[in-house]
Amino acid sequence: MTQQPRSARCWAFGALLASLAGCASDDALRSGLDDRGRTWTSLDATVTLARAAPRFSNAARDYLYVAPVESNNGGARRHYLWVGLATTVDRAWPWAVPADAVTLLLTLDGTPLTLPLVEWETPDGAALYKTAAPVYRVRRASVSLDVLERIAAATEIEAQVVASDGSTARYELWSGRWSDWSAFVAGVAGAAEPAEPAERQLGAAR
C-alpha cells in the first residue's frame, strides 16, 4: 500500500478535527450543575423575535428571546421555555417601564398555544442564556417535551406577549430557527438517554 506523505496525513487529520468541531458546535446541548445539585440543560439555539418601538425612537426595538430548558433534580425532569424580554430602550425610565408579561401566546400553524409566564424560582435558571440586547425581565413557561416537539416541527409560528394590563405585543422572527429545537428534544427525551454532555459548574468559563 502506498503511504501518504506525512504532511498530507497531518492535513487530512486536521481537516477531520475541524469538521468534527464544527458539527459539535451546531445546536450544542450545554449542561450545568448548580449548588443544589440540580442539572440544567440548555441549547445554543435561541430564537430571537423583535418588534419596532417607535414610541421611543425611530430605531428602537423590543426583543423577545425564547429557548428550551430542562431541569433535572435527582431524576425529576421538568421542561421550560426560557423567555427573555429585552430592548434597545432604557427601561429604567419610569415612562418606559412596560406592564408585566403574563402570557406567551404561540400560534403553531394556525393552532394557538397559551403559555402562562411566571418568575424563575431560582437565579440559576434565569441566568442560563445571554442575549445581545439588554434583558429587563426574564420569565419561564412550563412545557412538556411533546409541546417542544410541536414547536420544533411547526412550519409557521406567530408569537405574542400578553401583559398584565391586557395589552398585546406581536413579535416577528428576527433570527434563529424554531426547528433547531429538535436537537434539544432528541437530546433529552426518554429515560434511557445517550451520554449527557459533560457537566460544569454554572458560571464557569465555557
C-alpha positions as a printed Julia matrix, in Angstrom:
206×3 Matrix{Float64}:
   0.0    0.0    0.0
   1.32   3.41  -0.9
   1.75   5.52   2.22
   0.7    9.16   2.08
   3.33  11.78   2.82
   3.33  12.86   6.46
   2.28  16.39   5.52
  -0.76  15.06   3.65
  -1.74  12.83   6.59
  -1.44  15.75   9.01
  -3.56  17.95   6.76
  -6.25  15.28   6.47
  -6.31  14.74  10.25
  -6.54  18.48  10.85
  -9.41  18.76   8.39
 -11.24  15.92  10.16
 -10.83  17.6   13.56
 -12.1   20.89  12.15
 -15.1   19.12  10.65
 -15.94  17.37  13.94
 -15.55  20.6   15.89
 -17.93  22.32  13.51
 -20.55  19.59  13.95
 -20.2   19.67  17.73
 -20.74  23.41  17.86
 -24.02  23.33  15.91
 -27.05  23.31  18.21
 -24.86  22.01  21.06
 -26.52  21.0   24.32
 -24.98  22.56  27.41
 -25.26  21.05  30.86
 -24.55  22.8   34.16
 -24.76  21.73  37.81
 -25.93  24.29  40.37
 -25.05  24.42  44.07
 -28.21  22.49  44.98
 -27.31  19.53  42.81
 -29.76  20.33  40.02
 -28.65  19.83  36.44
 -29.71  22.45  33.91
 -29.61  21.63  30.21
 -29.92  24.33  27.57
 -29.33  24.65  23.84
 -27.25  27.02  21.72
 -30.26  27.78  19.54
 -32.07  30.8   20.96
 -34.91  32.14  18.83
 -34.9   35.93  18.67
 -38.04  37.9   17.8
 -38.41  41.65  17.52
 -40.89  44.48  17.11
 -40.46  48.17  16.41
 -40.89  50.58  19.33
 -41.4   53.9   17.52
 -42.97  55.47  20.63
 -39.44  55.77  22.0
 -37.3   56.17  18.88
 -37.44  55.52  15.14
 -34.67  52.95  15.57
 -35.87  51.46  18.87
 -36.78  47.79  19.04
 -38.1   45.43  21.66
 -36.82  41.87  21.56
 -38.23  38.56  22.69
 -35.79  35.71  23.3
 -37.15  32.17  23.61
 -35.17  28.98  24.26
 -35.75  25.49  25.73
 -34.53  24.39  29.17
 -34.53  21.15  31.14
 -34.15  20.98  34.92
 -33.14  17.63  36.42
 -33.45  17.4   40.2
 -32.5   13.89  41.3
 -34.11  12.36  38.23
 -37.23  14.57  38.33
 -37.09  16.32  34.95
 -39.03  19.45  34.1
 -39.04  21.41  30.88
 -39.49  25.11  30.32
 -39.3   27.86  27.81
 -36.77  30.48  28.83
 -38.33  33.83  27.9
 -36.25  36.99  27.93
 -37.73  40.43  27.29
 -35.14  42.88  26.01
 -34.98  46.28  24.41
 -32.7   48.93  22.99
 -34.65  51.48  25.06
 -33.58  52.27  28.62
 -36.45  50.67  30.53
 -35.17  52.23  33.75
 -37.01  55.39  32.76
 -40.36  55.4   34.62
 -42.3   56.32  31.49
 -40.72  53.43  29.57
 -41.41  50.62  32.04
 -43.85  48.15  30.43
 -46.57  46.21  32.19
 -45.51  42.77  33.41
 -45.65  40.0   30.81
 -48.08  37.3   31.96
 -48.7   35.11  28.9
 -46.79  33.95  25.85
 -49.15  33.11  23.01
 -47.66  31.0   20.23
 -49.75  30.12  17.19
 -48.4   26.93  15.64
 -49.61  26.51  12.05
 -52.86  28.23  12.99
 -53.35  26.47  16.34
 -52.99  28.74  19.41
 -50.85  27.64  22.35
 -51.28  29.67  25.54
 -48.33  29.58  27.95
 -48.57  31.38  31.32
 -45.36  33.19  32.26
 -44.01  33.17  35.81
 -40.84  34.28  37.55
 -37.95  31.89  37.89
 -37.79  30.48  41.42
 -34.01  30.23  41.09
 -31.46  32.64  39.64
 -29.64  29.69  38.06
 -32.45  29.12  35.58
 -32.86  32.8   34.83
 -29.14  33.14  34.06
 -28.94  30.27  31.57
 -28.95  32.43  28.43
 -27.08  35.55  27.42
 -28.6   37.92  24.87
 -27.36  40.61  22.53
 -29.84  43.26  23.71
 -30.13  44.13  27.43
 -32.79  41.96  29.11
 -35.0   43.79  31.59
 -37.18  40.81  32.52
 -36.79  37.01  32.43
 -39.73  34.64  32.74
 -40.39  30.95  32.22
 -43.24  28.87  30.87
 -43.73  25.23  31.83
 -43.99  22.91  28.83
 -43.83  19.22  28.0
 -41.45  17.56  25.57
 -44.45  16.99  23.3
 -45.05  20.74  23.17
 -41.38  21.39  22.42
 -41.59  18.83  19.63
 -44.69  20.52  18.22
 -42.91  23.88  18.26
 -39.84  22.44  16.52
 -42.0   20.77  13.85
 -44.25  23.76  13.11
 -43.97  25.33   9.67
 -45.27  28.75  10.73
 -45.17  30.28  14.22
 -46.62  33.58  15.39
 -45.63  34.98  18.78
 -47.43  37.45  21.04
 -46.87  38.55  24.62
 -49.89  39.5   26.73
 -49.23  41.95  29.58
 -50.92  42.29  32.95
 -52.84  45.34  31.72
 -54.36  43.32  28.87
 -52.2   44.84  26.13
 -50.74  42.55  23.49
 -47.4   42.88  21.69
 -46.79  40.93  18.49
 -43.23  39.94  17.62
 -41.73  38.88  14.29
 -38.91  36.41  13.82
 -35.56  38.23  13.82
 -33.01  35.41  13.94
 -32.74  31.73  14.8
 -34.93  28.79  13.8
 -37.58  27.05  15.85
 -36.77  23.81  14.0
 -33.33  23.76  15.66
 -35.08  22.8   18.9
 -35.48  19.27  17.54
 -31.86  18.74  18.67
 -32.89  19.61  22.24
 -35.88  17.25  22.17
 -33.75  14.42  20.78
 -31.01  15.07  23.32
 -33.16  14.97  26.46
 -36.03  12.66  25.51
 -36.5    9.29  27.13
 -35.38   7.76  30.4
 -32.52   5.84  28.76
 -30.74   8.79  27.23
 -27.39   8.69  25.46
 -24.39  10.07  27.32
 -25.12  13.57  28.52
 -22.74  16.46  27.88
 -20.06  16.93  30.5
 -21.33  18.89  33.46
 -19.69  22.05  34.68
 -20.42  24.43  37.5
 -22.77  27.22  36.41
 -20.81  30.38  35.84
 -17.61  28.52  34.95
 -15.81  29.51  31.78
 -17.07  27.73  28.68
